[in-house]
Amino acid sequence: MVFAFRKPCSSPPSSVWPTTLSERPHDRFELATVTGANPAALGRLMRALCALGVFSESRSGHFSLASAGQFLRSEVPGSYRAGVLFHVGAVRWRCWSNLLETVRNGTNATERLLGKQLFEFYATDAAESKIHDEAMRAIPRATPKSSSTPSTSVTPAWLSTWAVEPASC
């Protein structure tokens, strides 16, 4: 969602989206300048994310963070920012983008694409290791404890449906 404007396998995005949109609403042209995106395409994406409750759009065409979008801010209690970075970050993007090859030949994508097991990779990449560790702390907050127990979490429904994925991609 906030990462749609970066190239696959690039470094993790900055906090420009949650921070910028929490300070004041911006129109698609301002956001396009900050991200280097096409304003028309960006406007379409932002409207799609409005439907998911991530952003809201005013009548004047300015976007701001909606309730679900607040969870993308690292300083917000219950933040899921690290979880999003983990799920769609450079390492996962790279491994999942080669899923068909993994299914065809049965080999481990992590070993094939990163040259080592996932946790060996984390041992050599402090930034990715930090994202992983923060995500592992964030994911349980976004997952319902039990389907028979009413949830008292303030986590938005679209985040609560995410499940923890296996450790290797």
Steps between C-alpha positions, in 0.01 A plus 500: 500500500742771602770314312341491157744758368826326560677260272509134602810410700580862584561612853205538739300818450535798726228616735394773257148363448371457852687802629411732213133407498466514878625860504249637250303386194680505164368481146625245248733752340681573827523129577623426147779754548606334827488146357601555139172340388266589217227725649211334311609146588569604857154652529342173384703299750421738783126476423523121503668516839229738618255214442708287740499769769871576469452855370211741466448755226335838547273663243794718401706189411730506801596171664562434867553193714178324595465275804670195345778720361589616849643153563768572238656758731779354710426727798136388534424240768418173325684607184511241224760687296769238556254227405427672170870559432562133575223369273568722200861600559788429266583151631143367495424671170800332343421154636126510428553640150662168414224281647421317175861385467497381861183297442633357173834378631435464873809693605517748782463853357698654783802285432467537124451878495686617809770234495430382856230407749283791609638533853856475368408789272360699793826443688680688221242776443428703813227715340300200376555322830358801686192508273449128561530533877264800516251322274500192721403725791233681292333200335349348818334835577330491160381139524177413687566287806203270439198494274278419800623794707389852409796714403576808707785598268493834321668337200298559183316199360704490179818453706348237728457256216875481435663183621860438590682347206775236520851615586643435153359621172 
